[in-house]
């Protein structure tokens, strides 16, 4: 647990001996890089995507990581935040991954927030009219205010 009261869950390797994390252990094929980290704070799950690309391979890994985490998160889950602030490019599969995570959050009654979209990604989301499905938040400061106000 951190000083702010949140719990950070780091993605562990597939060889981890801790069975609680086995399902949440994907890594990019041929690399040692984590796809994302998960952070659970009261009533929210924050998915911090590593970037810089959310392509086909990364999207599959992210779906395998975050999808089950949304479904089995203990207690009330009112928000799922997908932090894309380190993502500079996203494929159609990456967008599909975000939509799948939104569907899973919606099944739990949770709002889905896209955090930190750069100008290109914001334009893409707008062109596809996805802002109807997601709440868009520009910065971590705005997210903190939003979470504090809705906690």
Order of alpha helices (4+ residues) and beta strands (2+ residues): beta-beta-beta-beta-alpha-beta-beta-alpha-beta-alpha-beta-alpha
